[in-house]
Every structure is written in structure tokens, then in C-alpha cells.
């Protein structure tokens, strides 16, 4: 399993069970509970449709590690910090 650190970004699928449409969004890691296989963080993407207005940027989430599809370190994007206003 990758070493997740505070500030890392993970890409997670958010399915809409009613429509069957999924939306992939980035979540900024706060901490990881390996024993419970959960990642805690805040939504770092602006939801489009699939979440039915249940989520907004900055929403705090607990996500099963098995749902993580991509993992990026803070500086993986051309050496630039993504959304620096969300850093803590």
C-alpha cells in the first residue's frame, strides 16, 4: 500500500446509485487509519452532477482505501501546489 501523507491527493469514484453515473473527484488526505482501512480527508474537486448536491468542495469525508484509484503527492503536478488555499 502506498504511504499516504497529509496533503496528498487521492482520486475516488463517487457513484450515483439512482442514475448509475459516477463522478471521479480528488480528495485531499488528512489522515489514514490503516487498521480500519479508511482514509479521511476533504473534497478538493467541485462536484458536477453525480453526487446530487450532497457534496461540495471542502466536504469532510471518510473513504474506504479500496475505493482509491489514483494517488498523487502534493508536488506531482509540474512542481506546483494544487489549490494552495486548501492547505492546512
Secondary structure by P-SEA (a helix, b strand, c coil): cccccccbbbbbbbbcccccbbbbbbbbbccccccccbbbbccccccccccccccccccccccccccccccccccccccccccccccc
